[in-house]
Structure formats: structure tokens, C-alpha cells
Amino acid sequence: MLKETADNLDRYYTDSRGRKVHVVRFDRQNSRVIFMRDGYEHPCFEPLKTFQERYTRVDEVKP
């Protein structure tokens, strides 16, 4: 049986410049946050600690 190493998420955050990102997954094995940026088709990722320092969660982001 395979161990699950990632949790799917659906959360929105903003960076220090106010740009929104959509967090789609947390990789527990590597302790990193996987997210999508508007206008960029590939997933981005950052270590959890770095992400927590640079991003602020928002309740709802309207498109």
C-alpha cells in the first residue's frame, strides 16, 4: 500500500505585492506548498517556512 504524501487544497493567498496565488497542494514528504499563479500555466512551489513568511491567506478572492 502506498503512503499518501500530498494533500489537495483549495486556498487563496496574496504575496507582499498583492498578487494572488491559488494553493492547490501541500507536499508533506518534502514540506513544500504547491500553488498556481495567475497567467502562468505551470505549478510553482516553495518550502513551507518560506511560503508562510511571504504570503498571507485571504478568505475569498474574486476573479
C-alpha positions in Angstrom: 0.0 0.0 0.0 1.3 3.4 -1.0 1.6 6.2 1.6 -0.1 9.4 0.6 2.5 12.2 0.5 0.4 15.2 -0.6 -2.8 16.9 0.5 -5.0 18.6 -2.1 -6.1 22.1 -1.1 -8.2 25.0 -2.5 -6.9 28.1 -0.8 -6.0 31.6 -1.8 -3.1 33.8 -0.6 -1.5 37.1 -1.6 2.1 38.0 -1.7 3.7 41.2 -0.4 2.8 42.9 -3.7 -0.8 41.9 -3.5 -0.6 39.3 -6.3 -2.9 36.3 -5.7 -1.9 32.7 -5.8 -4.1 29.6 -5.6 -2.7 26.9 -3.3 -3.6 23.5 -4.8 -1.5 21.1 -2.8 0.8 20.6 0.2 3.6 18.1 -0.2 4.1 16.6 3.3 7.1 14.5 2.3 9.1 17.5 1.1 7.3 20.1 3.3 6.5 22.4 0.4 3.5 24.3 -0.8 2.4 23.9 -4.5 0.5 26.8 -6.0 -0.6 28.4 -9.2 -0.1 32.0 -10.3 -2.5 33.9 -12.5 -1.3 33.9 -16.1 1.3 31.1 -15.5 0.3 27.6 -16.6 2.8 25.6 -14.6 2.7 24.8 -10.8 5.1 26.7 -8.6 6.4 25.6 -5.2 8.1 26.9 -2.1 9.3 25.4 1.1 6.6 25.7 3.8 8.6 28.1 6.0 9.3 30.4 3.1 5.7 30.4 2.0 4.5 31.2 5.5 6.8 34.2 5.6 5.9 35.6 2.2 2.2 35.0 1.8 -1.0 36.0 3.6 -4.2 33.9 3.4 -7.3 35.6 2.1 -10.8 34.4 2.7 -12.1 34.9 -0.8 -10.6 36.3 -4.0 -12.9 37.3 -6.8 -11.7 36.6 -10.3 
